[in-house]
Amino acid sequence: MENSAYQPLVDEDLLFENVLALLEEPESLKIKKEIRVDGSVRLTIFCGQRDRGRVIGKNGCTISALRQLFQSIAYFEKRRIEVEVDDPRNPPRRLVQAAR
């Protein structure tokens, strides 16, 4: 196979590209990546107040689709990825992991 110039996007770049298309003020977009002790990754989306609703979508459909995309990626890579939208009014949601 020939060596191609294609490089897969890393988590925050993939999220950045997907969210960027939704925004009216793309210059306000920032993605923060946190790697936790347990190896899980949290990606937090920071954007302008006006664009936050676009990222979340009606009834949370857009952010749910983004989370599902990253959960699928994480499943195949055997890791955990959380996607959050920064909201200064509310603290980040906490995920409860079921006991096995």
C-alpha positions as CSV (number, residue, x, y, z in Angstrom):
1,M,0.0,0.0,0.0
2,E,1.2,3.4,-0.9
3,N,2.1,5.9,1.9
4,S,-0.7,8.5,1.9
5,A,-0.7,12.0,3.4
6,Y,-4.0,11.3,5.1
7,Q,-3.8,11.6,8.9
8,P,-6.9,10.8,11.0
9,L,-8.2,13.7,13.1
10,V,-7.5,13.5,16.9
11,D,-10.5,13.8,19.2
12,E,-10.5,17.5,19.7
13,D,-9.8,18.3,16.0
14,L,-12.7,16.0,14.9
15,L,-15.1,17.7,17.4
16,F,-13.8,21.2,16.4
17,E,-14.6,20.5,12.7
18,N,-18.0,19.1,13.4
19,V,-19.0,22.0,15.8
20,L,-17.5,24.7,13.6
21,A,-20.0,24.2,10.9
22,L,-22.9,24.9,13.3
23,L,-21.7,28.3,14.6
24,E,-22.5,31.9,13.6
25,E,-19.4,33.1,15.4
26,P,-16.8,30.4,14.6
27,E,-13.9,32.5,16.0
28,S,-15.4,32.0,19.5
29,L,-15.0,28.2,19.4
30,K,-12.6,26.5,21.7
31,I,-12.3,22.8,22.6
32,K,-10.6,21.8,25.9
33,K,-9.3,18.2,26.3
34,E,-8.8,16.7,29.7
35,I,-7.3,13.3,30.2
36,R,-8.2,11.8,33.5
37,V,-6.3,9.4,35.8
38,D,-8.5,6.5,34.6
39,G,-7.6,7.2,31.0
40,S,-11.0,8.6,30.1
41,V,-11.1,11.8,28.0
42,R,-13.4,14.8,28.5
43,L,-13.9,17.2,25.6
44,T,-15.5,20.5,26.6
45,I,-16.9,22.8,24.0
46,F,-16.6,26.6,24.7
47,C,-18.5,28.9,22.4
48,G,-20.4,32.2,22.5
49,Q,-23.7,32.4,24.3
50,R,-25.6,32.8,21.0
51,D,-24.1,29.7,19.5
52,R,-24.5,27.5,22.6
53,G,-28.1,26.8,21.6
54,R,-27.0,25.7,18.1
55,V,-24.5,23.3,19.6
56,I,-27.1,21.8,21.9
57,G,-29.9,21.8,19.3
58,K,-33.7,21.3,19.8
59,N,-34.3,19.0,22.8
60,G,-30.5,18.3,22.9
61,C,-30.5,16.4,19.6
62,T,-27.3,17.9,18.2
63,I,-25.2,17.4,21.3
64,S,-26.7,13.9,21.7
65,A,-25.6,13.1,18.1
66,L,-22.1,14.4,18.8
67,R,-21.9,12.3,22.0
68,Q,-23.1,9.2,20.2
69,L,-20.4,9.8,17.5
70,F,-17.7,9.9,20.1
71,Q,-19.1,7.0,22.1
72,S,-18.9,4.9,18.9
73,I,-15.3,6.0,18.4
74,A,-14.5,5.2,22.0
75,Y,-16.1,1.8,21.9
76,F,-14.0,0.7,19.0
77,E,-10.8,2.1,20.6
78,K,-11.8,0.5,24.0
79,R,-11.7,3.8,25.8
80,R,-14.1,6.4,27.2
81,I,-14.8,9.9,25.8
82,E,-17.3,12.4,27.2
83,V,-18.4,15.5,25.3
84,E,-19.8,18.5,27.2
85,V,-20.9,22.0,26.4
86,D,-19.6,24.6,28.8
87,D,-22.4,26.4,30.6
88,P,-21.3,28.9,33.2
89,R,-24.7,28.7,34.9
90,N,-24.5,24.9,35.4
91,P,-21.7,22.6,36.6
92,P,-20.6,19.8,34.3
93,R,-22.9,16.7,34.5
94,R,-21.5,13.7,36.3
95,L,-21.8,10.3,34.8
96,V,-22.7,7.4,37.0
97,Q,-21.1,4.2,36.0
98,A,-23.1,1.0,36.7
99,A,-21.4,-1.7,38.8
100,R,-20.5,-4.8,36.9
